[in-house]
Amino acid sequence: MTDQELGATIEAIWRIESARVVASVARLTHDLDQAEDVAQDALLAALEAWPSRGLPDNPGAWLMTAAKRRALDHLRHQTMAAPKHAELARELDAHHALSEQAFAERIDAALDDDIDDDVLRLLFTACHPVLSPDARAALTLKVVGGLTTQEIARAYLKPEATIAQRIVRAKRTLFEAHVPFEMPGGAALAPRLSSVLEVIYLIFNEGYAATAGDQWMRPDLCDEALRLGRVLAGLMPEESEVHGLTALMEIQASRLPARMDAKGDPILLPDQDRGRWDRLLIRRGLATLERAGALPGVLGPYTLQAAIAACHARATIYEETDWTRIAALYEALAQIAPSPVVALNRAVALGMAFGPAAGLELVDALLEEPTLAHYHLLPSVRGDLLARLDRIEEARAEFERAATLTRNARERALLLARAAGCNEAETLPEKPSR
């Protein structure tokens, strides 16, 4: 193996194992910043040892043991005011005569909890309600998703220093608020789980349709969100909304290969080559959706959105889409999770199921909604409906307004092209669905 291949292999291993290592150490130290430092020390040790000794049989276990030992060594030598730390130090000192191997085995035995449980604890900690949504997303991407600060900054088009400060403040807030590294129980679980799912879906959506920049999509973010969703589904198999979100992301991700042309320009749903949709992901998503629906309780918002995505996935051509069912599902979604964006999507579905006039009536009712004042999809949807009603000049103005509101360069070019199409009296696609 060449040095370059070894470096790539170690990087891949770290991407896979870093969250588990940080999570396990954080549970021990109750200090996320320190846990990351210790994990990085273990990575540096691997970079020094593995090129000469070769990859260990179980690289993840090697990193885990190295990190745990460094964490415990740090706790032994630091000034420890907390009683639990003092007790740990006394226990370690009492066994100072143990051999190195026996010492490592004792550590592993003492901390032999399910590693995936540690990841789940870390995920819930990073998504604690004491943090703002932006801070939750950045911290989750960093410590659970394994992305670098530079990658997170690029994803959100923020200066790297801004993201770094956001992550530092989030860690400090968790530390100062004495947030425990544990799974919430009882009445605290529902709001915490909701926050976790919200952040995972936020990460996915940023990858599926980037809010700003020169790229239409960030598939790497979709992959990270899918990985987190699947881990969560495996650890919480009785939570229907966990399966609902995972199903939604799997079905949506199946379209990624068809959503962009060779130049990186967007391809809207009516024009996508459905032969390029990932059928394996669709099958997985539909099976996961079925699992969510089989669990007791009413269908939650993510499961309903997954059911809507499934309607698109089941249609072999765009014209076969069951818009009547989609409209009904959006009506159900509006009942349990009302929001202006849900109302806008419901208007689109009604416009497709019952004619553009029906959709336009609902869209016009949203024009004074403050939260949609700078939301580019509102004039974009209105432009589509107006075009279908042959109100071409009004449609052109709406597409131009939408272009001024979006921060994504690819989407802006698409909207301006559609406005130009109105000027040329061209036939427009019926719906700018993503």
Disulfide bonds with the S-S distance in Angstrom:
none
